[in-house]
Amino acid sequence: MDRGTRGDLLGRLADAVGAVTVAHPVRVAVDGPPATGKTTLADELAAVLRARGRFVIRATVDDFLFPRALRYRRGEYSAEGCYVDTHDHGALNRVLLDPLGPGGDRRFQHAVYDHRTDTVLAPPVTTAPADAVLIVDGVFLLRPELIDRWELRVFVSTAPDRTVDRAVVRERHVSTRADVERRWRERYLPAQRLYFSRARPTERADVVVHNDDPRQPAWQTRTSRAPRSSGGKLATMDRKQVADWIAAYEQAWRTPGTAALDSIFTADATYRQGPYREPVVGLPAIARMWESEREGPDEVFEMTGRVVAVDGDTGVARVQVRYGDPADQEWQDLWIMRFVEDGRCRSFEEWPFAPEQRTAAAG
């Protein structure tokens, strides 16, 4: 554990950003529970990096909220709702993190939602320089849906009671102390416990900042951290490897049970069944989804796949599936797959199209 002044901490964090060598913008997560001081830390780090000549993009996960009706559909004080229904991680990846990541075109939007007016935003698309730094602050940033999108992960920690006291001061003009304390103790703090049990964020952080006294912080730098995914480092794939993976996928679909899944997906893989569907996260959930979707190993179908493109860890393929003999159902899919070093998939997204969808569009 290191201790020092605020300037010492910011210098260490800025050095850590500078040590990252990638061919795209460096993506930095500043995670932590509400009222720990993560937004202030992110702003100060941005200022230090700008003073060092870096182009910095500042964003917050709260500009990627779902509409209020969806956020509170489980109730205003639901901890599960806070963790599951609050943020649109699909949009965050789609318009910000992935464009600035490996293989991205660096054309991004920094927000999609205005929480003050509960309305959707459409800011202009901006192109970032390749050596830019993106700093995103917010809660739940090291969860499975986002964990592989960061080059540097910072977690800001403060004693829970201290966060409640800070929140009371911060919200004193809009809420009573009783209202603030109830939200914290029934929604926000239980949601953080849920997050810790499911995602173990402090084990996956590069730097854990203990911010009880912001003027004299303490911090831990991880010399080793939990891997980005159970498969290890990101892969550099070629067309044959992607084609072989598609063949293994088909074989797993034809095989009774789901034991074959861990040979093609990482333990923390995400599986999205459509571009606007929430991802299925983790191997057990993917296994349950497979079992509910397929008829069984005797299901009659013919599947053909053609690799369209490969860029680093990402493969894109067109896949056609005909069910029945003779065929009575047909799908044309676009598959987007991201792989780790051992060849397993850590992120799978399909865009399925059926003939009736084409007909409806044409009419």
Helices and strands as residue ranges (DSSP letters): E 2-3, H 6-18, E 26-31, H 38-51, E 56-60, G 61-64, H 68-71, H 79-84, H 89-92, I 93-97, E 107-108, E 113-114, E 119-120, E 126-127, E 133-138, G 147-149, E 152-157, H 160-170, H 177-183, I 184-188, H 189-199, H 201-204, E 207-210, E 218-221, H 239-254, G 259-263, E 265-272, E 280-281, H 283-293, E 301-311, E 314-323, E 329-339, E 345-353, H 355-362
